[in-house]
Amino acid sequence: MTSPAVEPRAPRITVLVEGSTYELMDVLEVDGDRLARVRTPFLFEIGEELAVRVERNGTTIEAVAKIRAHVGPADARITELELSPRKPV
């Protein structure tokens, strides 16, 4: 008998504010260790920094995400985040 294949979970990024986490982003891609592309209903300012928790491949870290760019049309905008060096949680 074989065990069913376990699908890896999609990466998850939550915003940290005063000890609480908020699920404000749908992660489209995490490219390496430094760049993430997300969809969010919020239009954060370019250069704005957010404290975030990143869950990926069974590992959770906290980092600072700097808003790098908004790309694409207004109805399908993608926000690019530059992630700081990370610390494990």
N, C-alpha and C positions, 0 to 999 in steps of 0.2 A: 504494500500500500504506500502510495506516495502522498506527501503533504501538498496541499494546494500552494501554488506560487503566490508569494506576497508581493503585491505591487508597491513600489516605493511611493511614499506620500509626496504630494506636490510641495514645493517650498512654501513656507508661510512667513509673512512679515507682519508683526503687530507693532503699533506705536505705543511707547511707554510714556505715561504722564502721571507724575506724582504717585508712583507705585501701582498704578492700574494699567492694564493693557487694553488697547482698542484695535479692533479688526477693521481697518480703514482701506485696505488695499487687496486687490486680487493680483497675485504674483503671476506674471506671464513668463518670466525668465530670470534666472540668476546666472550671470555670465562670469565664471571664475569666482574670485573672492571679493571683487571690488565694484561690480556693476549689477544693478537689478533693474528690470523693466516691469512696471506695475500699472494697473488701472485703478483709479480712485475717483470718487465723486468730488474730491476737494482739489482746488487749483492752488497748490502750495507755491510760494514765491521761489523763483530761481535763487539759489544760494541759501535758502532756508535749511536749517539743520533740525533733524528729528531724532530723538533717542528711540531705537527700535530693538526688537527681539527677532532674530532670524532663526527659524527652524528648518533644517535641511539635512537630508540623509541621516536622520537619527541624532543629529547634533543640534544643540541650542546655544546661541551666542547672543551677546548684546553688542550693539555698535551704534555709531552715529551715522545717519543717512543724510547726505547733503543733496538737495534737489539740484540736479544737473541740467535737465532740459524737459520740455514738453514737446512731443512730436506727434504728427498725424493731425487729422481733421478734428474739429471741436467735438463731434459726436462719437469719436473713437480715439480720443487722446490717450497717449501713453506717456507716463512720467518716468524719467530715468533717474535712478538714485545712485550716487557714488557712496559706497560703504567704507567707513573708516576701518583701520585695523581692529580686529575683533577680540573680545574676551569671552571665554567659555562661561556658561552659567552653571 
